[in-house]
Amino acid sequence: MTDKTQEKLEAKIARLEQYLVKLKAELEKTRLQGQHEAIDHIDQYLHEDDNLISDLEEFWEGLVSDMREFFDRRNKRS
């Protein structure tokens, strides 16, 4: 192998190594972005879950109040 051929190969390897570093960085960025999106979805799900629980608590309180009134009126009639 001539010196010129070796230099060309070394230059090509250096370019490929730089490109590989760039691709690895891009992959890491994509991976982190995916994790952040997953965390956002979890936060959104938990927020929706909190809202559902809150709605259920309000419904239950209203139901209990209505049932007490119903039975109080019924007991007063008896």
C-alpha positions as CSV (number, residue, x, y, z in Angstrom):
1,M,0.0,0.0,0.0
2,T,1.4,3.4,-1.0
3,D,1.7,6.3,1.4
4,K,-0.9,8.2,-0.6
5,T,-3.4,5.3,-0.5
6,Q,-2.9,4.9,3.2
7,E,-3.4,8.6,3.8
8,K,-6.6,8.5,1.8
9,L,-7.9,5.6,3.8
10,E,-7.0,7.3,7.1
11,A,-8.8,10.4,6.0
12,K,-11.8,8.4,5.0
13,I,-11.8,6.6,8.4
14,A,-11.5,9.9,10.2
15,R,-14.5,11.3,8.3
16,L,-16.5,8.1,9.0
17,E,-15.6,8.3,12.7
18,Q,-16.7,11.9,12.8
19,Y,-20.0,10.9,11.1
20,L,-20.4,8.0,13.5
21,V,-20.0,10.4,16.5
22,K,-22.6,12.7,14.9
23,L,-25.0,9.8,14.4
24,K,-24.5,8.6,18.0
25,A,-25.3,12.1,19.3
26,E,-28.4,12.3,17.2
27,L,-29.5,8.8,18.4
28,E,-29.0,9.9,22.0
29,K,-31.0,13.1,21.4
30,T,-33.8,11.1,19.9
31,R,-33.8,8.6,22.8
32,L,-33.9,11.4,25.3
33,Q,-36.7,13.2,23.4
34,G,-38.7,9.9,23.5
35,Q,-38.2,9.6,27.2
36,H,-39.4,13.2,27.7
37,E,-42.5,12.5,25.6
38,A,-43.2,9.3,27.6
39,I,-42.9,11.3,30.9
40,D,-45.2,14.0,29.5
41,H,-47.7,11.2,28.6
42,I,-47.4,9.8,32.1
43,D,-48.0,13.3,33.6
44,Q,-51.0,13.8,31.4
45,Y,-52.4,10.4,32.4
46,L,-51.9,11.1,36.1
47,H,-53.5,14.5,35.7
48,E,-56.5,12.9,34.0
49,D,-56.6,10.2,36.7
50,D,-56.6,13.0,39.4
51,N,-59.5,14.7,37.6
52,L,-61.5,11.4,37.5
53,I,-60.9,10.8,41.2
54,S,-61.9,14.3,42.0
55,D,-65.1,13.9,39.9
56,L,-65.9,10.6,41.6
57,E,-65.4,12.1,45.0
58,E,-67.8,15.0,44.1
59,F,-70.3,12.5,42.8
60,W,-70.1,10.3,45.8
61,E,-70.5,13.3,48.2
62,G,-73.6,14.4,46.3
63,L,-75.0,10.9,46.3
64,V,-74.4,10.5,50.0
65,S,-76.1,13.8,50.7
66,D,-79.1,13.0,48.4
67,M,-79.5,9.6,50.1
68,R,-79.4,11.1,53.6
69,E,-82.1,13.6,52.6
70,F,-84.2,10.9,51.0
71,F,-84.0,8.7,54.1
72,D,-84.5,11.6,56.5
73,R,-87.7,12.6,54.6
74,R,-88.8,9.0,54.5
75,N,-88.2,8.6,58.3
76,K,-90.1,11.8,59.1
77,R,-93.1,10.5,57.2
78,S,-93.1,7.2,59.1
